[in-house]
């Protein structure tokens, strides 16, 4: 608000046109702009205020806080790099395959193939034994029929000889089946041992990866603490810069040192002066004390 618009609004108010809420809203918006301008002015000129005694506390505190902020940024960069390396290390541990593990897995694959062959061979023997059992039952039935024939003794003898061959073959098959069963049992035991060794290797990798994961947790906790501390530092820095901008813009005409500092930002300082006048006039129109 300019002085001209102030007098226009003052005349309108005398006629009963009182727009108090509008004036307070305008003043509030202008106050926000003023506070933001104070911060930006402080940000632009704070390094030039070392000789202004009234701002020495703010100046040296800013030097200290900026140094802390820079150290915080460097530490965050270092920790983030550590975190990347730890991620890569953990991924490498979990995906690595040692010579021992590779040899065990190859041997296990071959053993599994051999177990499948033995299982197929056992199933084949069982099928042959089943066929022999049916043949044996058929021969027995044939003998019963031949015994009823008057001249069937010769044929019965021949069938009985066949039965003996079947029994002999069946005993051989049973022996083979038992041998294969023993081989399968030993193979199962070997598989259990191999699985136990492979599991131990995996557990060892998980333990190493867990150590790295714990280190990652420590790094993340430190990063969180640093970010929180950096946030508090940023708030303090912004507050100090705003105080510097406020002081410089208020006393640029009364204090030669402030005027010297404010000279390169005279446009911004002029806008801030007009904002203060406008805020004051809006408050007067709103009867705000």
C-alpha atoms as a printed R data frame, in Angstrom:
    type eleno elety resid chain resno       x        y       z
1   ATOM     1    CA   UNK     A     1   0.000    0.000   0.000
2   ATOM     2    CA   UNK     A     2   1.282    3.466  -0.958
3   ATOM     3    CA   UNK     A     3   0.566    6.657   1.002
4   ATOM     4    CA   UNK     A     4  -1.807    7.706  -1.795
5   ATOM     5    CA   UNK     A     5  -3.874    4.527  -1.592
6   ATOM     6    CA   UNK     A     6  -3.773    4.844   2.202
7   ATOM     7    CA   UNK     A     7  -5.476    8.257   2.131
8   ATOM     8    CA   UNK     A     8  -8.009    6.981  -0.401
9   ATOM     9    CA   UNK     A     9  -8.834    4.054   1.873
10  ATOM    10    CA   UNK     A    10  -8.926    6.397   4.907
11  ATOM    11    CA   UNK     A    11 -11.523    8.617   3.183
12  ATOM    12    CA   UNK     A    12 -13.574    5.540   2.267
13  ATOM    13    CA   UNK     A    13 -13.377    4.426   5.890
14  ATOM    14    CA   UNK     A    14 -14.730    7.782   7.063
15  ATOM    15    CA   UNK     A    15 -17.793    7.064   4.950
16  ATOM    16    CA   UNK     A    16 -18.285    3.706   6.639
17  ATOM    17    CA   UNK     A    17 -16.436    1.459   4.202
18  ATOM    18    CA   UNK     A    18 -14.307   -0.397   6.715
19  ATOM    19    CA   UNK     A    19 -12.488   -3.376   5.158
20  ATOM    20    CA   UNK     A    20 -10.607   -4.487   8.242
21  ATOM    21    CA   UNK     A    21 -10.212   -8.170   7.255
22  ATOM    22    CA   UNK     A    22  -8.832   -7.212   3.851
23  ATOM    23    CA   UNK     A    23  -6.269   -4.889   5.461
24  ATOM    24    CA   UNK     A    24  -5.153   -7.544   7.938
25  ATOM    25    CA   UNK     A    25  -4.837  -10.131   5.169
26  ATOM    26    CA   UNK     A    26  -2.760   -7.773   3.051
27  ATOM    27    CA   UNK     A    27  -0.568   -6.960   6.036
28  ATOM    28    CA   UNK     A    28  -0.071  -10.654   6.762
29  ATOM    29    CA   UNK     A    29   0.899  -11.406   3.160
30  ATOM    30    CA   UNK     A    30   3.290   -8.475   3.086
31  ATOM    31    CA   UNK     A    31   4.808   -9.571   6.373
32  ATOM    32    CA   UNK     A    32   5.546  -12.976   4.804
33  ATOM    33    CA   UNK     A    33   7.237  -11.279   1.855
34  ATOM    34    CA   UNK     A    34   9.209   -9.052   4.214
35  ATOM    35    CA   UNK     A    35  10.466  -11.986   6.296
36  ATOM    36    CA   UNK     A    36  11.528  -13.831   3.138
37  ATOM    37    CA   UNK     A    37  13.269  -10.696   1.860
38  ATOM    38    CA   UNK     A    38  15.112  -10.294   5.176
39  ATOM    39    CA   UNK     A    39  16.435  -13.847   4.831
40  ATOM    40    CA   UNK     A    40  17.601  -13.342   1.238
41  ATOM    41    CA   UNK     A    41  19.234  -10.003   2.066
42  ATOM    42    CA   UNK     A    42  21.071  -11.611   4.985
43  ATOM    43    CA   UNK     A    43  22.151  -14.483   2.733
44  ATOM    44    CA   UNK     A    44  23.632  -12.048   0.189
45  ATOM    45    CA   UNK     A    45  25.459   -9.680   2.555
46  ATOM    46    CA   UNK     A    46  26.375  -11.612   5.720
47  ATOM    47    CA   UNK     A    47  29.996  -12.136   4.651
48  ATOM    48    CA   UNK     A    48  30.431   -8.325   4.446
49  ATOM    49    CA   UNK     A    49  29.278   -7.479   8.020
50  ATOM    50    CA   UNK     A    50  32.413   -8.419   9.958
51  ATOM    51    CA   UNK     A    51  33.070   -4.742  10.803
52  ATOM    52    CA   UNK     A    52  29.551   -4.053  12.088
53  ATOM    53    CA   UNK     A    53  29.886   -4.472  15.845
54  ATOM    54    CA   UNK     A    54  26.125   -4.848  16.449
55  ATOM    55    CA   UNK     A    55  26.095   -7.956  14.223
56  ATOM    56    CA   UNK     A    56  29.367   -9.515  15.369
57  ATOM    57    CA   UNK     A    57  27.593  -12.260  17.343
58  ATOM    58    CA   UNK     A    58  25.476  -13.215  14.340
59  ATOM    59    CA   UNK     A    59  28.481  -13.065  12.009
60  ATOM    60    CA   UNK     A    60  30.733  -15.340  14.044
61  ATOM    61    CA   UNK     A    61  27.907  -17.732  14.853
62  ATOM    62    CA   UNK     A    62  27.216  -18.004  11.122
63  ATOM    63    CA   UNK     A    63  30.891  -18.697  10.443
64  ATOM    64    CA   UNK     A    64  30.787  -21.443  13.061
65  ATOM    65    CA   UNK     A    65  27.505  -22.941  11.841
66  ATOM    66    CA   UNK     A    66  28.581  -22.907   8.197
67  ATOM    67    CA   UNK     A    67  31.762  -24.696   9.156
68  ATOM    68    CA   UNK     A    68  29.701  -27.311  11.011
69  ATOM    69    CA   UNK     A    69  27.355  -27.624   8.024
70  ATOM    70    CA   UNK     A    70  30.253  -28.181   5.644
71  ATOM    71    CA   UNK     A    71  31.697  -30.841   7.944
72  ATOM    72    CA   UNK     A    72  28.244  -32.434   8.077
73  ATOM    73    CA   UNK     A    73  27.997  -32.501   4.262
74  ATOM    74    CA   UNK     A    74  31.440  -34.060   3.936
75  ATOM    75    CA   UNK     A    75  30.562  -36.694   6.524
76  ATOM    76    CA   UNK     A    76  27.302  -37.476   4.734
77  ATOM    77    CA   UNK     A    77  29.157  -37.895   1.433
78  ATOM    78    CA   UNK     A    78  31.633  -40.228   3.106
79  ATOM    79    CA   UNK     A    79  28.901  -42.258   4.820
80  ATOM    80    CA   UNK     A    80  26.850  -42.535   1.627
81  ATOM    81    CA   UNK     A    81  29.924  -43.844  -0.176
82  ATOM    82    CA   UNK     A    82  30.463  -46.345   2.661
83  ATOM    83    CA   UNK     A    83  26.823  -47.381   2.323
84  ATOM    84    CA   UNK     A    84  27.199  -47.999  -1.430
85  ATOM    85    CA   UNK     A    85  30.315  -50.098  -0.823
86  ATOM    86    CA   UNK     A    86  28.583  -52.089   1.922
87  ATOM    87    CA   UNK     A    87  25.589  -52.748  -0.355
88  ATOM    88    CA   UNK     A    88  27.947  -54.023  -3.050
89  ATOM    89    CA   UNK     A    89  29.868  -56.147  -0.565
90  ATOM    90    CA   UNK     A    90  26.696  -57.732   0.836
91  ATOM    91    CA   UNK     A    91  25.386  -58.458  -2.661
92  ATOM    92    CA   UNK     A    92  28.730  -59.974  -3.623
93  ATOM    93    CA   UNK     A    93  28.780  -62.214  -0.536
94  ATOM    94    CA   UNK     A    94  25.253  -63.517  -1.174
95  ATOM    95    CA   UNK     A    95  25.899  -64.174  -4.878
96  ATOM    96    CA   UNK     A    96  29.416  -65.591  -4.657
97  ATOM    97    CA   UNK     A    97  30.015  -69.286  -5.410
98  ATOM    98    CA   UNK     A    98  33.216  -70.787  -3.983
99  ATOM    99    CA   UNK     A    99  35.145  -73.634  -5.619
100 ATOM   100    CA   UNK     A   100  34.028  -75.928  -2.819
101 ATOM   101    CA   UNK     A   101  30.373  -75.023  -3.330
102 ATOM   102    CA   UNK     A   102  30.686  -75.402  -7.109
103 ATOM   103    CA   UNK     A   103  32.327  -78.827  -6.760
104 ATOM   104    CA   UNK     A   104  29.686  -79.974  -4.278
105 ATOM   105    CA   UNK     A   105  26.855  -78.818  -6.524
106 ATOM   106    CA   UNK     A   106  28.399  -80.551  -9.562
107 ATOM   107    CA   UNK     A   107  28.847  -83.770  -7.591
108 ATOM   108    CA   UNK     A   108  25.280  -83.518  -6.300
109 ATOM   109    CA   UNK     A   109  23.919  -83.096  -9.837
110 ATOM   110    CA   UNK     A   110  25.821  -86.165 -11.000
111 ATOM   111    CA   UNK     A   111  24.652  -88.135  -7.978
112 ATOM   112    CA   UNK     A   112  21.053  -87.127  -8.677
113 ATOM   113    CA   UNK     A   113  21.403  -88.351 -12.264
114 ATOM   114    CA   UNK     A   114  22.824  -91.641 -11.000
115 ATOM   115    CA   UNK     A   115  19.983  -91.957  -8.473
116 ATOM   116    CA   UNK     A   116  17.445  -91.503 -11.243
117 ATOM   117    CA   UNK     A   117  19.167  -94.227 -13.272
118 ATOM   118    CA   UNK     A   118  19.103  -96.588 -10.278
119 ATOM   119    CA   UNK     A   119  15.444  -95.809  -9.649
120 ATOM   120    CA   UNK     A   120  14.591  -96.557 -13.282
121 ATOM   121    CA   UNK     A   121  16.600  -99.792 -13.111
122 ATOM   122    CA   UNK     A   122  14.809 -100.823  -9.900
123 ATOM   123    CA   UNK     A   123  11.408 -100.104 -11.471
124 ATOM   124    CA   UNK     A   124  12.404 -102.227 -14.478
125 ATOM   125    CA   UNK     A   125  13.360 -105.143 -12.186
126 ATOM   126    CA   UNK     A   126  10.064 -104.838 -10.323
127 ATOM   127    CA   UNK     A   127   8.164 -104.999 -13.629
128 ATOM   128    CA   UNK     A   128  10.139 -108.090 -14.700
129 ATOM   129    CA   UNK     A   129   9.494 -109.750 -11.326
130 ATOM   130    CA   UNK     A   130   5.794 -108.985 -11.663
131 ATOM   131    CA   UNK     A   131   5.760 -110.608 -15.112
132 ATOM   132    CA   UNK     A   132   7.574 -113.654 -13.743
133 ATOM   133    CA   UNK     A   133   5.048 -113.949 -10.924
134 ATOM   134    CA   UNK     A   134   2.206 -113.961 -13.440
135 ATOM   135    CA   UNK     A   135   4.059 -116.548 -15.533
136 ATOM   136    CA   UNK     A   136   4.584 -118.672 -12.441
137 ATOM   137    CA   UNK     A   137   0.879 -118.556 -11.635
138 ATOM   138    CA   UNK     A   138   0.121 -119.493 -15.239
139 ATOM   139    CA   UNK     A   139   2.498 -122.488 -15.104
140 ATOM   140    CA   UNK     A   140   0.867 -123.692 -11.878
141 ATOM   141    CA   UNK     A   141  -2.557 -123.492 -13.482
142 ATOM   142    CA   UNK     A   142  -1.207 -125.359 -16.527
143 ATOM   143    CA   UNK     A   143   0.124 -128.165 -14.327
144 ATOM   144    CA   UNK     A   144  -3.290 -128.558 -12.706
145 ATOM   145    CA   UNK     A   145  -4.825 -129.024 -16.127
146 ATOM   146    CA   UNK     A   146  -2.102 -131.392 -17.350
147 ATOM   147    CA   UNK     A   147  -2.420 -133.634 -14.307
148 ATOM   148    CA   UNK     A   148  -5.937 -134.468 -15.398
149 ATOM   149    CA   UNK     A   149  -4.698 -135.782 -18.743
150 ATOM   150    CA   UNK     A   150  -3.780 -139.494 -18.840
151 ATOM   151    CA   UNK     A   151  -0.532 -138.878 -20.707
152 ATOM   152    CA   UNK     A   152   0.271 -135.457 -19.256
153 ATOM   153    CA   UNK     A   153   3.166 -136.451 -16.972
154 ATOM   154    CA   UNK     A   154   5.828 -135.677 -19.570
155 ATOM   155    CA   UNK     A   155   4.373 -132.226 -20.188
156 ATOM   156    CA   UNK     A   156   4.071 -131.617 -16.449
157 ATOM   157    CA   UNK     A   157   7.765 -132.333 -16.036
158 ATOM   158    CA   UNK     A   158   8.583 -129.817 -18.765
159 ATOM   159    CA   UNK     A   159   6.405 -127.155 -17.145
160 ATOM   160    CA   UNK     A   160   7.978 -127.816 -13.742
161 ATOM   161    CA   UNK     A   161  11.403 -127.290 -15.322
162 ATOM   162    CA   UNK     A   162  10.165 -123.934 -16.631
163 ATOM   163    CA   UNK     A   163   8.907 -123.106 -13.152
164 ATOM   164    CA   UNK     A   164  12.364 -123.753 -11.740
165 ATOM   165    CA   UNK     A   165  13.890 -121.436 -14.339
166 ATOM   166    CA   UNK     A   166  11.346 -118.751 -13.406
167 ATOM   167    CA   UNK     A   167  12.154 -119.177  -9.720
168 ATOM   168    CA   UNK     A   168  15.864 -118.955 -10.417
169 ATOM   169    CA   UNK     A   169  15.410 -115.825 -12.518
170 ATOM   170    CA   UNK     A   170  13.127 -114.353  -9.849
171 ATOM   171    CA   UNK     A   171  15.774 -114.976  -7.156
172 ATOM   172    CA   UNK     A   172  18.356 -113.230  -9.338
173 ATOM   173    CA   UNK     A   173  16.039 -110.273  -9.833
174 ATOM   174    CA   UNK     A   174  15.334 -110.060  -6.107
175 ATOM   175    CA   UNK     A   175  19.068 -110.067  -5.444
176 ATOM   176    CA   UNK     A   176  19.585 -107.322  -8.026
177 ATOM   177    CA   UNK     A   177  16.732 -105.304  -6.563
178 ATOM   178    CA   UNK     A   178  18.279 -105.546  -3.099
179 ATOM   179    CA   UNK     A   179  21.670 -104.448  -4.419
180 ATOM   180    CA   UNK     A   180  20.077 -101.462  -6.160
181 ATOM   181    CA   UNK     A   181  18.085 -100.648  -3.020
182 ATOM   182    CA   UNK     A   182  21.356 -100.590  -1.060
183 ATOM   183    CA   UNK     A   183  22.910  -98.293  -3.666
184 ATOM   184    CA   UNK     A   184  19.890  -95.974  -3.511
185 ATOM   185    CA   UNK     A   185  20.082  -95.890   0.284
186 ATOM   186    CA   UNK     A   186  23.774  -94.999   0.172
187 ATOM   187    CA   UNK     A   187  23.006  -92.360  -2.448
188 ATOM   188    CA   UNK     A   188  20.299  -90.872  -0.237
189 ATOM   189    CA   UNK     A   189  22.794  -90.700   2.630
190 ATOM   190    CA   UNK     A   190  25.345  -89.014   0.374
191 ATOM   191    CA   UNK     A   191  22.711  -86.532  -0.767
192 ATOM   192    CA   UNK     A   192  21.884  -85.715   2.848
193 ATOM   193    CA   UNK     A   193  25.575  -85.118   3.576
194 ATOM   194    CA   UNK     A   194  25.972  -82.940   0.485
195 ATOM   195    CA   UNK     A   195  22.858  -80.924   1.354
196 ATOM   196    CA   UNK     A   196  24.179  -80.442   4.883
197 ATOM   197    CA   UNK     A   197  27.530  -79.170   3.543
198 ATOM   198    CA   UNK     A   198  25.827  -76.839   1.047
199 ATOM   199    CA   UNK     A   199  23.527  -75.554   3.780
200 ATOM   200    CA   UNK     A   200  26.533  -74.881   6.016
201 ATOM   201    CA   UNK     A   201  28.151  -72.887   3.195
202 ATOM   202    CA   UNK     A   202  24.945  -70.871   2.727
203 ATOM   203    CA   UNK     A   203  24.677  -70.243   6.471
204 ATOM   204    CA   UNK     A   204  28.275  -69.052   6.580
205 ATOM   205    CA   UNK     A   205  27.545  -66.615   3.721
206 ATOM   206    CA   UNK     A   206  24.412  -65.403   5.482
207 ATOM   207    CA   UNK     A   207  26.390  -64.780   8.663
208 ATOM   208    CA   UNK     A   208  28.996  -62.753   6.783
209 ATOM   209    CA   UNK     A   209  26.232  -60.856   4.996
210 ATOM   210    CA   UNK     A   210  24.528  -60.236   8.358
211 ATOM   211    CA   UNK     A   211  27.707  -58.609   9.695
212 ATOM   212    CA   UNK     A   212  27.731  -56.273   6.686
213 ATOM   213    CA   UNK     A   213  24.010  -55.620   7.121
214 ATOM   214    CA   UNK     A   214  24.601  -54.592  10.749
215 ATOM   215    CA   UNK     A   215  27.305  -52.184   9.588
216 ATOM   216    CA   UNK     A   216  24.830  -50.753   7.084
217 ATOM   217    CA   UNK     A   217  22.387  -50.231   9.945
218 ATOM   218    CA   UNK     A   218  25.027  -48.340  11.938
219 ATOM   219    CA   UNK     A   219  25.813  -46.130   8.930
220 ATOM   220    CA   UNK     A   220  22.117  -45.407   8.368
221 ATOM   221    CA   UNK     A   221  21.647  -44.496  12.026
222 ATOM   222    CA   UNK     A   222  24.591  -42.115  11.883
223 ATOM   223    CA   UNK     A   223  23.238  -40.607   8.658
224 ATOM   224    CA   UNK     A   224  19.850  -40.053  10.303
225 ATOM   225    CA   UNK     A   225  21.491  -38.367  13.281
226 ATOM   226    CA   UNK     A   226  23.597  -36.149  10.998
227 ATOM   227    CA   UNK     A   227  20.568  -35.172   8.892
228 ATOM   228    CA   UNK     A   228  18.644  -34.278  12.023
229 ATOM   229    CA   UNK     A   229  21.549  -32.198  13.326
230 ATOM   230    CA   UNK     A   230  21.988  -30.556   9.903
231 ATOM   231    CA   UNK     A   231  18.298  -29.650   9.884
232 ATOM   232    CA   UNK     A   232  18.665  -27.887  13.238
233 ATOM   233    CA   UNK     A   233  21.769  -26.067  11.969
234 ATOM   234    CA   UNK     A   234  19.900  -24.924   8.851
235 ATOM   235    CA   UNK     A   235  17.110  -23.506  11.014
236 ATOM   236    CA   UNK     A   236  19.657  -21.568  13.107
237 ATOM   237    CA   UNK     A   237  21.442  -20.309  10.008
238 ATOM   238    CA   UNK     A   238  18.179  -19.107   8.454
239 ATOM   239    CA   UNK     A   239  17.240  -17.331  11.682
240 ATOM   240    CA   UNK     A   240  20.618  -15.576  11.904
241 ATOM   241    CA   UNK     A   241  20.480  -14.548   8.233
242 ATOM   242    CA   UNK     A   242  16.985  -13.139   8.741
243 ATOM   243    CA   UNK     A   243  18.165  -11.125  11.755
244 ATOM   244    CA   UNK     A   244  21.088   -9.750   9.733
245 ATOM   245    CA   UNK     A   245  18.831   -8.837   6.804
246 ATOM   246    CA   UNK     A   246  16.355   -7.186   9.190
247 ATOM   247    CA   UNK     A   247  19.057   -5.095  10.867
248 ATOM   248    CA   UNK     A   248  20.771   -4.033   7.622
249 ATOM   249    CA   UNK     A   249  17.478   -3.046   5.962
250 ATOM   250    CA   UNK     A   250  16.364   -1.040   9.027
251 ATOM   251    CA   UNK     A   251  19.588    0.879   9.622
252 ATOM   252    CA   UNK     A   252  21.044    1.296   6.145
253 ATOM   253    CA   UNK     A   253  20.336    5.040   6.294
254 ATOM   254    CA   UNK     A   254  21.273    5.653   9.933
255 ATOM   255    CA   UNK     A   255  24.476    3.551  10.084
256 ATOM   256    CA   UNK     A   256  27.128    4.232   7.392
257 ATOM   257    CA   UNK     A   257  28.514    0.709   7.745
258 ATOM   258    CA   UNK     A   258  25.060   -0.769   7.155
259 ATOM   259    CA   UNK     A   259  24.588    1.592   4.226
260 ATOM   260    CA   UNK     A   260  27.877    0.418   2.725
261 ATOM   261    CA   UNK     A   261  26.875   -3.217   3.050
262 ATOM   262    CA   UNK     A   262  23.353   -2.560   1.702
263 ATOM   263    CA   UNK     A   263  24.544   -0.509  -1.282
264 ATOM   264    CA   UNK     A   264  24.852   -3.470  -3.661
265 ATOM   265    CA   UNK     A   265  21.342   -4.622  -2.662
266 ATOM   266    CA   UNK     A   266  19.697   -1.194  -2.615
267 ATOM   267    CA   UNK     A   267  16.757   -2.307  -4.779
268 ATOM   268    CA   UNK     A   268  15.881   -5.118  -2.391
269 ATOM   269    CA   UNK     A   269  16.347   -2.831   0.623
270 ATOM   270    CA   UNK     A   270  14.065   -0.237  -0.992
271 ATOM   271    CA   UNK     A   271  11.358   -2.871  -1.577
272 ATOM   272    CA   UNK     A   272  11.635   -3.941   2.074
273 ATOM   273    CA   UNK     A   273  11.259   -0.344   3.233
274 ATOM   274    CA   UNK     A   274   8.098    0.011   1.168
275 ATOM   275    CA   UNK     A   275   6.756   -3.276   2.561
276 ATOM   276    CA   UNK     A   276   7.226   -2.003   6.120
277 ATOM   277    CA   UNK     A   277   5.385    1.217   5.297
278 ATOM   278    CA   UNK     A   278   2.557   -0.696   3.642
279 ATOM   279    CA   UNK     A   279   2.249   -3.065   6.611
280 ATOM   280    CA   UNK     A   280   2.100   -0.144   9.007
281 ATOM   281    CA   UNK     A   281  -0.558    1.653   6.937
282 ATOM   282    CA   UNK     A   282  -2.696   -1.483   6.638
283 ATOM   283    CA   UNK     A   283  -2.505   -1.955  10.406
284 ATOM   284    CA   UNK     A   284  -3.590    1.636  10.962
285 ATOM   285    CA   UNK     A   285  -6.576    1.231   8.656
286 ATOM   286    CA   UNK     A   286  -7.499   -1.996  10.481
287 ATOM   287    CA   UNK     A   287  -7.092   -0.283  13.903
288 ATOM   288    CA   UNK     A   288  -4.570   -3.014  14.663
289 ATOM   289    CA   UNK     A   289  -2.321   -2.351  17.641
